[in-house]
Amino acid sequence: MRISKDNILAEDFCPEPLSMEDLYHIYGIERSHADNVARNALELFDILNSVHGLDSEMQNLVEIAALVHDTGVATDFENHHKAGRNILLLHPPLEVPERLRPVVAWTAFLHKKSAGKEKLEKLKEKEFGKMPEDLQDLTLKVAALVRIADALDYSRMESSLGKVTFGKRSIRFQIEGQGAAIDAERMAKKGDLWHLLYNTRLEFRPAPKK
C-alpha cells in the first residue's frame, strides 16, 4: 500500500499495527540512534518530572515514541517527519495501547524543524486538531521531550547528560562527550516546544573540559 495523506484521511482507513521489531526491519530504523534517543528521553523524563507532570506509566509511551521517531528516514529523508507520521498512523506499534497510538505518529511529525506558536496553531487546523484535547496535550508534552532527546544525539558522538542545576525558574544541563558543543547548541534550538509549554527555562552548556 502506498502511504499518503489521502490514505490516512480516507473514510475506510483502518490501521494495521506492527510490532516494534517489524517496524525496525521494514523501515530500516537506525537502531543505535533510536536507542540513544530513547535513553536520553527516559533520563529527561525523570529529571524534568516535577515540571511536565506526566504519570510514570507514560514512560513507556515516551520510550516507544523516541525509538520510532525516525521511522520515515529511509522512505523520504527530506520529509521524514511527514513520512514517519503517515507510516505510524498506518502501522502503529502494537506495544502501544490503541488510544495512545496517534501520539506516537504525531510525535514523529513534530520532532523535526522548529516548533513555534504559529506552527502549533496551524497544526490544530489539521487532523491533529481533531484528536481529543487531552491527547493533543499529551502529544505535545511527549514531543517536547523527544525533540530534546533527539538533539542530544545530533552529533552521533554518544553525548550524555552531566550535572543538572535547578534554579527558581530554570534548569541548566551540562552536556558531556566529544560532541557536547554541537549537541548543546542543537538542544537549545530544539527546546522551543518545551518553552511554549512550560515556564521553566532549560539551558544547555558543554561540560567544562577536565
C-alpha positions in Angstrom: 0.0 0.0 0.0 1.3 3.4 -0.9 1.3 5.6 2.2 0.0 9.2 1.6 -2.1 11.8 3.3 -5.1 10.6 1.2 -4.7 7.1 2.6 -4.8 8.2 6.2 -7.7 10.6 5.7 -9.9 8.0 3.8 -13.2 7.1 5.5 -12.3 3.4 5.2 -8.8 3.9 6.7 -8.0 1.1 9.0 -4.6 1.0 10.8 -2.6 -2.2 10.6 -0.4 -2.4 13.8 3.1 -3.8 13.6 5.4 -4.9 16.3 8.4 -2.7 17.1 10.8 -5.4 15.6 8.8 -5.4 12.3 8.9 -1.6 12.2 12.7 -1.6 12.7 13.1 -4.3 10.0 10.7 -3.0 7.3 11.6 0.7 7.6 15.3 0.4 8.3 15.3 2.4 11.5 18.9 3.3 12.7 18.9 1.2 15.9 21.9 2.9 17.6 20.4 6.4 17.2 17.0 5.2 18.2 18.4 3.6 21.4 20.4 6.7 22.3 17.3 8.9 21.8 15.2 6.6 23.9 17.8 6.5 26.7 18.0 10.3 26.6 14.2 10.7 26.6 13.8 8.5 29.7 16.5 10.3 31.6 14.9 13.7 30.7 11.5 12.3 31.7 12.9 11.6 35.2 14.8 14.8 35.7 12.0 17.0 34.4 9.2 15.1 36.1 8.3 17.9 38.5 7.7 20.2 35.6 6.0 18.1 32.9 3.9 16.2 35.5 3.3 13.1 33.3 2.3 9.9 35.1 5.0 7.3 35.4 3.0 4.9 33.2 3.7 7.4 30.3 7.4 6.5 30.4 6.8 3.5 28.1 4.9 5.8 25.7 7.8 8.3 25.7 10.4 5.5 25.2 8.5 4.0 22.2 7.9 7.4 20.6 11.6 8.0 20.8 12.5 4.6 19.4 10.4 5.1 16.3 10.7 8.9 15.8 12.8 8.4 12.6 10.6 5.7 11.0 10.3 7.8 7.8 14.0 8.4 7.2 14.5 5.6 4.7 11.2 6.4 2.9 11.7 10.1 2.4 14.8 11.6 4.1 14.0 15.2 3.4 10.4 15.0 4.7 10.9 12.1 7.1 8.8 13.7 9.7 5.8 13.6 7.4 6.6 10.1 6.1 7.1 8.8 9.6 3.7 10.2 10.8 2.0 8.6 7.8 3.7 5.2 8.3 2.9 5.2 12.1 -0.7 6.2 11.6 -1.0 3.2 9.1 1.2 0.9 11.1 1.2 2.0 14.8 3.4 0.0 17.3 1.5 -3.0 18.7 3.1 -2.3 22.0 1.2 0.9 22.5 -2.4 0.9 23.7 -4.8 1.7 20.8 -6.0 5.1 22.2 -2.4 6.4 22.6 -1.1 5.3 19.1 -1.8 8.6 17.4 0.6 10.2 20.0 3.5 8.2 18.6 2.7 9.2 15.0 2.3 12.9 15.7 5.5 12.9 17.8 7.4 11.6 14.8 5.9 14.5 12.8 6.8 17.1 15.5 10.4 16.0 16.1 11.8 17.8 13.1 12.1 21.5 12.3 11.2 24.4 14.5 8.1 24.3 16.7 6.9 27.8 17.2 3.5 29.2 18.2 2.4 29.7 14.6 3.2 26.1 13.7 1.1 24.8 16.6 -1.8 26.9 15.6 -1.6 25.5 12.0 -1.3 22.0 13.5 -4.6 22.4 15.2 -6.3 23.0 11.8 -5.1 19.6 10.6 -6.1 16.1 11.6 -4.1 16.7 14.8 -6.8 19.2 15.9 -9.5 16.5 15.6 -8.0 14.4 18.4 -9.3 14.8 21.9 -7.7 17.7 23.7 -6.1 15.5 26.3 -4.3 13.5 23.5 -3.2 16.7 21.8 -1.8 18.0 25.1 -0.1 14.6 25.8 1.4 14.5 22.3 3.0 18.0 22.7 4.5 17.0 26.0 5.9 13.8 24.6 7.2 15.5 21.5 8.9 18.2 23.6 10.9 15.6 25.4 11.7 13.6 22.3 12.9 16.7 20.4 15.5 17.5 23.1 16.5 13.8 23.4 17.0 13.6 19.7 19.1 16.8 19.7 21.4 15.3 22.4 22.4 12.7 19.8 22.6 15.1 16.9 26.4 14.7 16.5 26.2 10.8 16.9 29.1 11.1 19.3 27.4 9.5 22.3 26.8 12.8 24.2 25.2 12.4 27.6 23.6 14.5 30.3 26.0 15.6 33.0 25.5 17.8 36.0 22.0 19.3 36.4 21.5 22.6 38.3 18.0 23.6 39.3 17.2 27.3 39.6 13.9 29.0 40.6 12.5 29.1 37.0 15.3 27.4 35.1 17.2 24.1 34.8 20.8 24.0 33.5 22.2 20.9 31.9 25.9 20.2 31.4 26.4 18.1 28.3 29.3 15.7 28.3 31.2 14.0 25.4 33.2 14.8 22.3 30.1 16.3 20.6 28.9 18.3 23.6 29.3 21.7 22.0 27.4 20.6 18.8 24.7 18.8 20.7 24.2 21.5 23.4 23.6 24.1 20.7 21.2 21.8 18.9 19.3 21.1 22.2 18.9 24.9 22.7 17.2 25.1 19.3 15.0 22.0 19.8 13.9 23.2 23.3 11.5 25.6 21.5 8.4 23.4 22.0 9.3 22.8 25.7 9.4 26.6 26.2 6.0 27.1 24.6 4.5 24.6 27.0 6.3 25.4 30.3 7.5 28.4 32.2 10.7 26.6 33.3 13.6 27.5 31.0 16.1 24.9 30.0 19.7 25.8 29.4 22.3 23.5 27.8 26.1 24.0 28.1 29.0 21.8 27.2 30.6 20.5 30.4 34.0 22.1 31.3 36.9 20.2 30.0 38.8 18.3 32.7 
